[in-house]
Amino acid sequence: MVKKKKQMIQNKIKEVRQQKDISLYQLSKETGLSYRGLWNVEKGGDVRLSTLYRIAEALCCNVSDLV
């Protein structure tokens, strides 16, 4: 169940980012998070709620849109 939820989050973040035509590098600059850290999140790495808030803010969406 947890693995499936992680996969949903990673897919959703990447989907929203690509819909808004934002590169991972640009998202990194806008969030202050490392490129590698964001890459790991999109590949299924652990993600903190505070990180999700930063990503959502940079993508101009709600955290609920990413989970």
Backbone bond lengths (Angstrom), bond angles and torsions (degrees), N, CA, C in turn:
res aa  C-N    CA-C-N  psi(-1)  N-CA   C-N-CA  omega(-1)  CA-C   N-CA-C  phi
1 M - - - 1.455 - - 1.528 110.86 -
2 V 1.339 117.45 -46.79 1.456 121.29 -179.27 1.526 109.61 -65.26
3 K 1.318 117.17 -40.91 1.462 121.44 179.82 1.528 110.54 -61.83
4 K 1.319 116.56 -41.01 1.458 120.95 179.70 1.527 110.80 -65.92
5 K 1.334 117.61 -39.27 1.459 121.92 178.83 1.526 110.38 -65.49
6 K 1.340 117.07 -40.78 1.460 121.47 177.49 1.525 110.18 -59.96
7 Q 1.318 115.23 -43.79 1.458 120.27 -179.39 1.529 110.48 -63.67
8 M 1.321 116.84 -38.49 1.460 120.92 178.57 1.520 110.52 -63.95
9 I 1.340 116.52 -42.49 1.459 121.15 -179.45 1.528 110.18 -64.29
10 Q 1.326 116.54 -48.14 1.463 119.22 -178.15 1.524 111.02 -62.15
11 N 1.326 117.45 -41.63 1.461 120.44 179.34 1.518 111.09 -65.33
12 K 1.319 116.91 -39.94 1.464 121.53 -176.75 1.530 111.04 -68.49
13 I 1.324 117.13 -42.74 1.464 120.17 179.27 1.525 109.58 -61.06
14 K 1.306 116.66 -48.12 1.464 120.66 -179.58 1.532 111.05 -63.22
15 E 1.330 116.18 -41.17 1.465 121.28 -179.78 1.533 111.15 -61.71
16 V 1.322 116.46 -48.91 1.469 120.81 -179.49 1.524 109.93 -64.90
17 R 1.312 117.00 -42.32 1.474 121.22 179.75 1.529 110.64 -60.51
18 Q 1.316 116.64 -44.20 1.462 119.76 -179.28 1.527 111.91 -71.17
19 Q 1.322 117.53 -34.98 1.465 120.48 176.93 1.522 110.87 -61.38
20 K 1.312 115.68 -35.01 1.468 120.65 -178.83 1.528 111.48 -89.71
21 D 1.344 115.45 4.93 1.464 122.30 177.32 1.523 111.94 55.73
22 I 1.327 115.70 46.84 1.459 122.41 178.79 1.521 107.81 -113.80
23 S 1.310 115.98 126.94 1.468 119.64 178.68 1.529 109.77 -76.15
24 L 1.304 115.15 162.72 1.458 119.86 177.21 1.531 109.60 -62.88
25 Y 1.322 116.24 -36.15 1.464 120.84 177.67 1.535 110.79 -63.36
26 Q 1.339 116.85 -44.44 1.468 120.44 178.94 1.521 110.54 -63.60
27 L 1.329 116.44 -42.43 1.472 120.38 178.99 1.525 110.11 -61.92
28 S 1.307 115.78 -38.77 1.456 120.53 177.40 1.525 111.07 -59.52
29 K 1.319 116.46 -45.47 1.469 121.08 179.40 1.528 111.44 -64.99
30 E 1.328 117.27 -40.80 1.469 121.15 -177.16 1.526 113.16 -72.71
31 T 1.319 117.17 -30.71 1.463 120.44 -177.62 1.524 113.11 -93.68
32 G 1.329 116.28 -21.18 1.462 119.38 -174.31 1.515 111.89 79.94
33 L 1.317 116.38 8.21 1.465 121.75 177.98 1.523 108.64 -93.56
34 S 1.304 116.40 153.57 1.455 118.69 -179.10 1.532 110.75 -70.94
35 Y 1.323 114.23 150.81 1.468 120.78 176.28 1.523 109.42 -56.48
36 R 1.318 116.00 -46.75 1.470 121.83 -178.12 1.536 111.13 -63.01
37 G 1.323 116.57 -39.16 1.460 120.40 178.51 1.518 111.79 -63.48
38 L 1.341 116.21 -43.52 1.465 120.17 177.89 1.517 110.93 -67.10
39 W 1.316 116.33 -38.86 1.463 121.10 177.75 1.528 109.58 -59.85
40 N 1.341 115.78 -43.66 1.469 120.35 178.67 1.524 111.66 -62.46
41 V 1.324 117.25 -40.33 1.466 121.16 178.33 1.533 109.61 -61.36
42 E 1.324 116.25 -45.71 1.464 119.92 -179.39 1.529 112.21 -68.18
43 K 1.315 116.73 -20.76 1.464 120.56 178.75 1.527 112.33 -95.82
44 G 1.335 116.50 6.03 1.463 119.74 174.98 1.504 116.05 104.89
45 G 1.332 117.30 10.64 1.460 120.19 177.95 1.522 111.44 -70.51
46 D 1.307 115.20 166.95 1.464 120.34 177.78 1.519 110.02 -65.05
47 V 1.313 115.20 145.76 1.456 120.16 -179.80 1.524 109.61 -138.42
48 R 1.314 115.66 132.90 1.465 121.31 177.81 1.517 109.47 -82.30
49 L 1.313 115.09 155.47 1.464 120.51 177.99 1.529 110.42 -61.33
50 S 1.317 116.86 -38.40 1.470 120.15 179.03 1.527 110.83 -62.85
51 T 1.318 116.83 -34.22 1.468 121.01 177.04 1.515 110.21 -69.16
52 L 1.311 117.23 -40.78 1.464 120.70 177.19 1.526 110.71 -61.39
53 Y 1.325 117.27 -39.43 1.467 120.82 177.69 1.532 110.90 -61.72
54 R 1.326 116.68 -42.76 1.465 120.45 179.92 1.528 111.19 -65.35
55 I 1.328 116.04 -41.01 1.461 120.55 178.87 1.523 110.13 -65.46
56 A 1.333 115.93 -46.05 1.469 120.45 -179.53 1.525 110.79 -60.98
57 E 1.311 117.20 -42.31 1.468 120.80 179.48 1.533 110.60 -61.83
58 A 1.321 116.72 -43.73 1.469 120.85 -179.49 1.531 111.53 -67.37
59 L 1.335 116.83 -30.22 1.463 120.97 179.90 1.531 111.94 -91.29
60 C 1.320 117.05 3.14 1.464 123.28 -179.59 1.537 111.02 54.28
61 C 1.320 114.54 51.55 1.459 120.05 177.23 1.528 108.39 -144.62
62 N 1.307 116.59 177.54 1.468 122.00 177.81 1.516 109.57 -92.94
63 V 1.323 116.16 155.16 1.456 120.27 176.04 1.526 109.96 -57.18
64 S 1.318 116.10 -36.96 1.481 120.52 -179.66 1.530 111.77 -61.43
65 D 1.336 117.51 -22.83 1.462 120.65 176.49 1.525 111.36 -74.04
66 L 1.315 117.00 -17.34 1.459 121.49 -175.90 1.518 113.63 -101.39
67 V 1.319 116.37 -10.91 1.481 118.88 -178.50 1.505 111.79 -115.87
